[in-house]
Amino acid sequence: MDSREKNKAFAESLGLKFPVLSDEEKTVSRQYDVLIPLLRLAHRVTFVIDRQGIIRQIIKGGDAIDPAGAI
């Protein structure tokens, strides 16, 4: 839900080679059922999605902060 610029800087700072979604409109957060409506924030979740669009792993909570688990 961070801005594109913030996510780009985050990805570059870690040398990530995969895209990091910026969901400023909260569309995907709603679709993936991670939005906390009253707070208008999302639970911290990392979805690892393969090239075919299949979710291969879901990392939740504190573990989702470190992108190494997604690699």
Secondary structure, DSSP 8 states (H G I E B T S, - for coil): ---HHHHHHHHHHHT--S-----TT-HHHHHTT-EETTTTEE--EEEEE-TTS-EEEEEEGGGGGSGGGT-
